[in-house]
Amino acid sequence: MFQQQMSELQRATNGFKEELGKGSFGAVYRGTLYKGKKLVAVERLEKVVDEGERKFRAEMTVIGRTHHRNLVRLLGYCAEGTKRLLVYKYLSNGSLADLIFKAERRQDWNERVRIALDVARAYMKSVKPPSYIVI
């Protein structure tokens, strides 16, 4: 995972011009890094307070360690002063929320369950297993 300068992300997103939608903590913008060779999605946190800082660090840690075909890949971040941004791999087919909730892209229930199980499996692989199992 790389750390990016705020000025580079402003350039990459053309001044945060093309909003793709809303993420967990703020608006998500389309951008290009490395002289237009790498498409990215940049999520800009709206406000950083103590709780927001903890959420920012938690998302970086969990998503940064999680690698699965159905989960967006966290590539990097920016933490300059009070500015907090997350840089994700750009997904040209939209988000999981688009697939589940938007009428024009909505999947049938079997596909929704398959996606949910895949996401749960990926999450379980990313966390340390408990020292005991409750049955």
N, C-alpha and C positions, 0 to 999 in steps of 0.2 A: 504494500500500500504506500502511495507517495503523498508527500505534503506539497500542496500547490500554493502559489502566491495569489493573493486577492486580485492583484492587477492582471495576472494571467487569466484568471477565471472571468473577469470583466471583459477582457478581450475575446476570450473563447465563446462567450455567450452574446457577444455584440451588445454589451451593456444590459444584460438580462432582458433581452427584447422578446424572444420567442418562448412564452410560457407553455409548458406541456400539460400542467395540471398541478394538483396539490399533493405533497408527500406527507409524511408523518409529522413534520415540524414546520413546513412552509412550502412556498412555491417551488416548482421544479422547472428548470429551463434547459432548452437544447443548446448544446455547444460543440465546438470542435477544438481539439488540442493538436499539438504537433503539426502546425501549418496545414490544418484541415484534414489530416490523415486519420484522426481518431474521433469518432462521434461519441459524445458523452451526455449524460443528464446531470445537471448540477442542481442540488437542492439547497436553497438558502434558508437558514433558520430565521424565523421572524423576530424573535426576541430571545436573548440569552440571559437567563437569570440562573440562580443556583440550580434549580430543578432542570432547566434547559441544558445547562452544562453537563449535568449527570446523564441526562437522556442522550445527549450528543456523544459522550464518551462510551456509554453503553451500546448505542447503535454501531459505533465504529468498531467496538470490540466484537460483538456478536456477529454482525454482518460481515465484517472483515475476515472472520475465520470460517464462515459458512460458504461452501461451494457446492452448488447443485444446479442442474439444468433448468429448474423451474424458479430459481431465485436470482434476482438481479445481483450482479457482482459489484461490490464496493471497490473502486479503484484507488480512491484517495480522499483527501480532505483539505480544508483550509481553516486555520485557527489563528487569525490575526486580530489582536485587540478584542473587541466584542463581536467580531464577525465570525460566524461559523457556517461552513458549507461542506456538503458531502458530494463527492464526485462518483457517479455510477456509470457502468457500461450502459450505453444507449440501446434500448430495445425498440426496434422499429415496429413491432407488432403491438405496442402499447403495454399497459400494465395488467397485472392479475385482476385488479378491480374492474378494468374495462371488460375483461373476458367474463367475469362473473355477473356484473351489475348492469352494463350498458346493453340495452335491448338489441341493438344491431349486431352485437358480438356475443351475446349471451350463449353460454354452453348448456347442454342438457345436464340433468342432475347426475348422471353417471360420470360425465366428464368433470363436473365440479368436485365430486367425491374423490375421483382419482387425483386431481390436482391437490386437494387438501391433504390426502394421505402422503403424496410425494413431498409436500412442504413439511409436514410433520416428521417424516423420516429424515429429511435433511437436517431439520433442527435437532432432532434427537442425536444424530451423529456428531453434531457440533458441540454438544455440551458434555461435560464429564459425567459418566454414569454414577448413580448413587451407590453408596457402599452397602445398601440394603434394598430389597425389592418388596413392596407391599402387594399382597394378592388378596 
